[in-house]
């Protein structure tokens, strides 16, 4: 069943095979799946910056305190929202977050790994990424997804379903 084979086995990956690149065709497939995320008013305000250059990846690790493992990964994918294309104020964040989840599932489906590293809501981090990547003011970075070939398969946790977190009709 797809749930067990895909959705329930996706985990954050922080150890990668160094020097192994993701084929451009695979990257395009992954980004296509990311763009099939739901979007308020179907505005699709997402933008993706794929960074494979080793020097630029090294600069990213200086900007993001929790992405040091990027140096071994194949790519950094910075997911941004376009404020000029969103449905209403703030919807870029919701839409790009849905796209990030699709992106992570697409990586997993291709046998790759990824890890979501927050850029938003940290204003200084957002500004640093805008400067590094030459983003216009209306393009807001949401997150960095570190992507690549897992060095090892992450361990699977116990069942995460918690019926105490589910409420029907009222609290």
PLY file of the C-alpha trace (Angstrom):
ply
format ascii 1.0
element vertex 171
property float x
property float y
property float z
element edge 170
property int vertex1
property int vertex2
end_header
0.00 0.00 0.00
1.28 3.49 -0.88
0.86 4.84 2.66
3.23 2.32 4.18
5.66 2.41 1.26
5.73 6.18 0.90
4.03 8.57 3.24
4.67 6.72 6.49
8.33 6.02 5.75
9.49 9.56 4.86
11.93 10.93 7.43
14.23 13.92 7.61
17.68 13.04 6.30
20.78 14.85 7.57
23.56 12.57 6.30
24.23 12.40 2.58
26.56 10.76 0.08
29.08 13.49 -0.61
29.63 14.51 -4.22
26.65 12.70 -5.70
24.55 14.96 -7.91
20.82 14.75 -8.59
20.11 14.39 -12.31
18.42 17.47 -13.78
15.52 15.35 -15.04
14.94 14.01 -11.50
15.16 17.52 -10.04
12.60 18.76 -12.54
10.29 15.85 -11.66
10.64 16.70 -7.96
9.90 20.38 -8.55
6.93 19.51 -10.76
5.44 17.47 -7.92
6.12 20.34 -5.50
4.13 22.63 -7.83
1.12 20.30 -7.65
0.54 21.35 -4.04
-2.75 23.00 -3.15
-2.72 26.77 -3.39
-5.16 29.41 -2.15
-7.14 30.81 -5.10
-4.84 28.62 -7.24
-2.33 31.50 -7.32
0.73 29.22 -6.97
3.02 31.94 -5.58
6.00 29.64 -5.14
9.48 30.13 -6.53
12.34 27.62 -6.22
16.06 28.37 -6.25
18.18 25.25 -6.72
21.73 25.71 -5.48
24.34 23.10 -6.45
27.46 25.27 -6.53
29.80 24.18 -3.73
30.91 27.72 -2.83
27.34 28.98 -2.60
26.34 25.93 -0.55
29.20 26.72 1.83
27.90 30.31 2.16
24.45 28.97 2.96
25.89 26.90 5.84
27.29 30.14 7.25
23.86 31.79 7.07
21.80 28.93 8.46
22.84 27.56 11.87
21.03 24.22 11.38
22.11 23.37 7.84
25.79 22.49 8.30
25.12 19.08 6.72
24.40 20.81 3.39
28.10 20.53 2.50
27.68 16.78 1.83
24.26 17.04 0.15
23.60 17.31 -3.58
21.62 20.53 -3.50
19.93 23.25 -1.53
16.43 24.10 -2.67
15.29 27.45 -1.34
11.52 27.67 -1.46
10.20 31.22 -1.69
6.85 32.94 -1.93
5.98 35.73 -4.31
3.96 38.35 -2.43
2.74 39.80 -5.73
1.14 36.50 -6.75
-0.47 35.35 -3.48
-4.22 35.13 -2.95
-4.22 37.44 0.08
-1.71 38.82 2.55
0.27 35.96 4.13
-0.99 33.16 1.91
2.44 32.79 0.28
3.56 31.08 3.49
0.74 28.55 3.51
1.08 27.76 -0.19
4.86 27.36 -0.12
4.65 25.17 2.99
2.31 22.81 1.13
4.77 22.80 -1.79
7.62 21.95 0.60
5.76 18.90 1.89
5.14 17.75 -1.69
8.82 18.36 -2.45
9.93 16.24 0.51
7.58 13.42 -0.50
8.84 13.62 -4.11
12.45 13.36 -2.93
11.54 10.30 -0.88
9.68 8.80 -3.83
12.83 9.11 -5.95
14.94 7.35 -3.31
16.47 10.63 -2.18
16.38 12.35 1.17
15.65 15.85 2.33
15.42 18.02 5.38
13.27 21.12 5.87
15.32 23.93 7.47
13.32 27.02 8.41
14.25 30.43 7.07
10.93 32.11 7.87
10.04 33.62 10.42
13.58 34.78 11.22
13.87 38.27 9.69
17.67 38.30 9.76
17.86 34.88 8.12
15.31 35.90 5.49
17.32 39.05 4.68
20.57 37.08 4.47
19.05 34.64 1.95
17.49 37.49 -0.03
20.92 39.14 -0.27
22.82 35.93 -1.11
20.38 34.88 -3.83
19.59 38.35 -5.20
15.89 38.07 -4.44
13.60 41.02 -5.10
11.94 42.49 -1.99
8.58 40.87 -2.81
10.11 37.36 -2.94
10.17 35.92 0.59
12.24 32.84 1.45
10.27 30.34 3.50
12.64 27.42 3.86
15.76 25.67 2.74
15.33 22.04 1.75
18.61 20.16 1.85
18.42 17.37 -0.75
20.55 14.43 -1.77
21.23 10.72 -1.59
20.94 9.40 1.96
24.13 8.00 3.44
21.95 5.53 5.34
18.26 4.92 5.75
16.81 6.81 8.71
15.28 4.71 11.45
11.53 4.57 11.55
9.81 5.76 14.71
7.07 4.00 16.58
3.53 4.60 15.37
2.95 8.38 15.53
-0.82 8.20 15.47
-2.13 9.67 18.71
-5.90 9.41 19.12
-5.71 12.00 21.92
-4.89 14.60 19.26
-8.13 13.93 17.38
-11.34 15.72 18.33
-14.74 15.23 16.74
-17.41 17.90 16.76
-15.87 19.80 19.74
-12.82 19.89 22.01
0 1
1 2
2 3
3 4
4 5
5 6
6 7
7 8
8 9
9 10
10 11
11 12
12 13
13 14
14 15
15 16
16 17
17 18
18 19
19 20
20 21
21 22
22 23
23 24
24 25
25 26
26 27
27 28
28 29
29 30
30 31
31 32
32 33
33 34
34 35
35 36
36 37
37 38
38 39
39 40
40 41
41 42
42 43
43 44
44 45
45 46
46 47
47 48
48 49
49 50
50 51
51 52
52 53
53 54
54 55
55 56
56 57
57 58
58 59
59 60
60 61
61 62
62 63
63 64
64 65
65 66
66 67
67 68
68 69
69 70
70 71
71 72
72 73
73 74
74 75
75 76
76 77
77 78
78 79
79 80
80 81
81 82
82 83
83 84
84 85
85 86
86 87
87 88
88 89
89 90
90 91
91 92
92 93
93 94
94 95
95 96
96 97
97 98
98 99
99 100
100 101
101 102
102 103
103 104
104 105
105 106
106 107
107 108
108 109
109 110
110 111
111 112
112 113
113 114
114 115
115 116
116 117
117 118
118 119
119 120
120 121
121 122
122 123
123 124
124 125
125 126
126 127
127 128
128 129
129 130
130 131
131 132
132 133
133 134
134 135
135 136
136 137
137 138
138 139
139 140
140 141
141 142
142 143
143 144
144 145
145 146
146 147
147 148
148 149
149 150
150 151
151 152
152 153
153 154
154 155
155 156
156 157
157 158
158 159
159 160
160 161
161 162
162 163
163 164
164 165
165 166
166 167
167 168
168 169
169 170
